[in-house]
């Protein structure tokens, strides 16, 4: 590829890595604002993957849940707290 195409791809990869760092919590809001990942109000500017970023519980089919990290595990969250699935009480531990 040409030099400019290589430069562009490198820039895209760097920005995707920075977005990942912000979403995983290893980047401050100030750094994210300086890179253009969030706006001055703290809203995420990056691309949305799909129409809706919310998820559905596989046991009770409840929608509108979001993934969050607790310790070293990912859990579904509902209104800011861990989703307590009525269909699978073993998953609530």
C-alpha positions as a Markdown table, in Angstrom:
| # | Residue | x | y | z |
|---|---|---|---|---|
| 1 | Unk | 0.0 | 0.0 | 0.0 |
| 2 | Unk | 1.0 | 3.6 | -0.3 |
| 3 | Unk | 2.4 | 5.6 | 2.5 |
| 4 | Unk | -0.7 | 7.6 | 3.1 |
| 5 | Unk | -2.9 | 4.5 | 3.2 |
| 6 | Unk | -0.6 | 2.9 | 5.8 |
| 7 | Unk | -0.6 | 6.1 | 7.8 |
| 8 | Unk | -4.5 | 6.2 | 7.8 |
| 9 | Unk | -4.8 | 2.5 | 8.8 |
| 10 | Unk | -2.3 | 3.1 | 11.6 |
| 11 | Unk | -4.4 | 6.1 | 12.8 |
| 12 | Unk | -7.6 | 4.1 | 12.7 |
| 13 | Unk | -6.1 | 1.2 | 14.7 |
| 14 | Unk | -4.7 | 3.7 | 17.3 |
| 15 | Unk | -8.2 | 5.3 | 17.7 |
| 16 | Unk | -9.9 | 1.9 | 18.1 |
| 17 | Unk | -7.4 | 0.9 | 20.7 |
| 18 | Unk | -8.0 | 4.2 | 22.6 |
| 19 | Unk | -11.8 | 3.7 | 22.4 |
| 20 | Unk | -11.4 | 0.2 | 23.8 |
| 21 | Unk | -9.2 | 1.6 | 26.7 |
| 22 | Unk | -12.0 | 4.2 | 27.4 |
| 23 | Unk | -14.8 | 1.6 | 27.4 |
| 24 | Unk | -12.8 | -0.8 | 29.6 |
| 25 | Unk | -12.2 | 2.0 | 32.2 |
| 26 | Unk | -8.4 | 2.3 | 31.8 |
| 27 | Unk | -8.6 | 5.9 | 30.4 |
| 28 | Unk | -9.7 | 9.1 | 32.2 |
| 29 | Unk | -12.5 | 11.3 | 30.9 |
| 30 | Unk | -10.0 | 14.1 | 30.3 |
| 31 | Unk | -7.9 | 11.9 | 28.1 |
| 32 | Unk | -11.0 | 10.6 | 26.2 |
| 33 | Unk | -12.1 | 14.3 | 25.7 |
| 34 | Unk | -8.7 | 15.3 | 24.4 |
| 35 | Unk | -8.8 | 12.4 | 21.9 |
| 36 | Unk | -12.3 | 13.2 | 20.8 |
| 37 | Unk | -13.9 | 10.0 | 22.2 |
| 38 | Unk | -16.4 | 11.8 | 24.4 |
| 39 | Unk | -17.8 | 15.4 | 24.1 |
| 40 | Unk | -17.7 | 18.1 | 26.7 |
| 41 | Unk | -20.8 | 16.7 | 28.4 |
| 42 | Unk | -19.3 | 13.2 | 28.6 |
| 43 | Unk | -21.3 | 11.5 | 25.9 |
| 44 | Unk | -19.6 | 8.8 | 23.8 |
| 45 | Unk | -19.0 | 10.0 | 20.2 |
| 46 | Unk | -17.7 | 6.7 | 18.8 |
| 47 | Unk | -19.5 | 4.5 | 16.4 |
| 48 | Unk | -22.5 | 2.4 | 17.6 |
| 49 | Unk | -22.3 | -1.2 | 16.6 |
| 50 | Unk | -25.8 | -2.2 | 15.6 |
| 51 | Unk | -29.0 | -0.3 | 16.3 |
| 52 | Unk | -29.2 | -1.0 | 20.0 |
| 53 | Unk | -26.3 | -1.6 | 22.4 |
| 54 | Unk | -28.5 | -3.2 | 25.1 |
| 55 | Unk | -28.5 | -7.0 | 25.6 |
| 56 | Unk | -31.1 | -9.6 | 26.4 |
| 57 | Unk | -30.8 | -12.1 | 29.3 |
| 58 | Unk | -30.6 | -15.6 | 27.8 |
| 59 | Unk | -32.7 | -17.2 | 30.6 |
| 60 | Unk | -35.6 | -14.8 | 31.2 |
| 61 | Unk | -35.4 | -12.9 | 27.8 |
| 62 | Unk | -35.5 | -9.5 | 29.7 |
| 63 | Unk | -34.2 | -6.8 | 27.3 |
| 64 | Unk | -32.5 | -3.4 | 27.9 |
| 65 | Unk | -29.6 | -4.8 | 29.9 |
| 66 | Unk | -26.0 | -3.7 | 29.6 |
| 67 | Unk | -22.7 | -5.5 | 30.2 |
| 68 | Unk | -20.6 | -4.4 | 33.1 |
| 69 | Unk | -17.4 | -5.7 | 34.7 |
| 70 | Unk | -17.5 | -7.0 | 38.3 |
| 71 | Unk | -14.0 | -8.0 | 39.5 |
| 72 | Unk | -12.7 | -10.1 | 36.6 |
| 73 | Unk | -16.1 | -11.3 | 35.3 |
| 74 | Unk | -18.7 | -9.6 | 33.1 |
| 75 | Unk | -22.3 | -9.4 | 34.3 |
| 76 | Unk | -25.5 | -8.0 | 32.9 |
| 77 | Unk | -26.7 | -4.8 | 34.6 |
| 78 | Unk | -30.2 | -3.5 | 35.0 |
| 79 | Unk | -30.7 | 0.2 | 36.0 |
| 80 | Unk | -27.1 | 0.3 | 37.3 |
| 81 | Unk | -27.3 | -2.8 | 39.5 |
| 82 | Unk | -26.6 | -6.5 | 38.6 |
| 83 | Unk | -29.5 | -8.2 | 36.9 |
| 84 | Unk | -31.2 | -10.7 | 39.2 |
| 85 | Unk | -32.7 | -13.3 | 36.8 |
| 86 | Unk | -35.9 | -14.9 | 38.2 |
| 87 | Unk | -35.6 | -17.8 | 35.7 |
| 88 | Unk | -32.1 | -18.8 | 36.8 |
| 89 | Unk | -31.5 | -18.3 | 40.5 |
| 90 | Unk | -28.1 | -20.1 | 40.3 |
| 91 | Unk | -26.8 | -17.3 | 38.1 |
| 92 | Unk | -27.6 | -14.7 | 40.9 |
| 93 | Unk | -24.7 | -15.9 | 43.1 |
